[in-house]
């Protein structure tokens, strides 16, 4: 087994809040269990507990339903993915005569059906929940309403084990359809609005209870907590979006052809940290199996408020009884843009040592809020940290997320030898109160007093480096100072702590220092020469490769998908407050 960084795979998943159903489970699964030991990971297979199929028309092609199977790697750290060959096997023997299975181009893996088995081959399992395989399932010719069978999926991979999963498919059944609500999507912090969740059963039989899933990102809140809802909130130290997930079991017989709404509408609030946020609301037939599947093994907390109930709106007549058995209409999503700001404050460091020694430096920024920033839909990184290496020093170790560029900030083929400048992208989310810590190791080639290099947090676009959400651009730059005067005293290489006042480079002029050989080292203010030193006091405002991806909100899909989806692969660290406040 090899380890790999899932960053590239995140881009593959980023168009997949399509599985905001997956994202919901992802937020649950991410909190469920710590990562397994590197030499024996345990992956959990999952999917819908039950899927209803449209009855076979008797002649012509039956309509197919997509059944999406998931795979969860409980590891949460970037670089904790599994890099190996994966085989998933589907046992179809129990659905013979009930349903037929096929794979489309969007299966998600290389799959082949042979007799009563289907085998799918893939490579790699990144941390968190992801779509493994999508099956196209249809009612078999000659099947009748109520016929049912199970599909069992197992997995194999070297040095890994899989928890198997079984899903049931049934011909006919309820078809729960969620109505899209007309939300006001342009908000101010503190705004509230009602969400009268409404759904219909357009299937061929009644639903015995429903499971309402509510999923909302970090900037939103539903203040009321209901007794019949189970809640999971992403932990503060878990990377990613910061979802809150509510699984609400609503009892009753929800009749075919009937439309229902909540007895009391939900209240959606844009909190003080809101910026770009998403609300997902989904309906499924209830039951322990469905609840267990969506809970994905996570620990939950039950609400202590009133009972959430649904009441009928009125019959829709025969037209509502159409066999529209389509799980894609069980879910609706709303995206909100709140007028808010976030103050990204860069921080630098100080280090000292004679020529030939290695020093460590912690660089980066923190988000002093009030807003969290998350590009959930596009998966685009929020910002870039641009670091210019102080003159007389060479970087010998850097974070994996950082790449070397030229002194002008342009692309550099050579990523192994020391460079004059480095750019480091964040993840697609930066929470309020958190940030990005970047540990570097530098070798002091020539000991220069007060040599400094800029540490700037900027946008991903070199042509427009300003952060659009940050009104305090003055504190976006800090400094790394080497061999500053005053035996480690503050030489101006820090930010102002969020006041908005400019952060300036060290005011003392660099002076030559006698090198170990007895010769006089050049001044740090001299022009940098060679490929291992940066331009002293550079602004860091330019350079770096622009991030790809659209800022526009795409159609449902991440997850983050895989949304999702997740979704979240972002290593954030609080700044050492005592030193850099």
Secondary structure, DSSP 8 states (H G I E B T S, - for coil): -EEE-THHHHHHHTT-GGGHHHHHHHHHHHHH-----TTSEEEEEE--SEEEE----SSS----EEEEEEEEE---STT-EEEEEEEEEEE-GGGTTTEEEE--TTSSSEEEEETTEEEEEEEEE-SEEEEEEEEEEEE-TT--TT-EEEEEEEEEETTEEEE-EEEEEEES---EEE-------EEETT-EEEE--EEEE-SSS-EEEEEEEEEE-TTEE-----TTEEEEE--TTS-S---EEEEEEEEEEE-TTEEEEESS-EEEEE-TT-SEEEEEEEEEE-SHHHHHHHHTT---EE--S----EEEEEE--GGGGS----GGGGEEEEEEEEE--EEEEEE-EEE---TT-EEEEEEEEEEEEE--EE-TTT---S-EEEEE--TTEEEEE--TTEEEE-TTS-B-S--SS--SEEEEE--SEE-TT-EEEEEEEEEESS-BTTEEEEEEEE-S-GGG-S-TT-S-GGGGEEEEEES-TTTT---S-S--SSS-------SS---B-B-TTSSB---TTS---SSS---TT----S-S----S-SS--SS--BHHHHE------------HHHH-
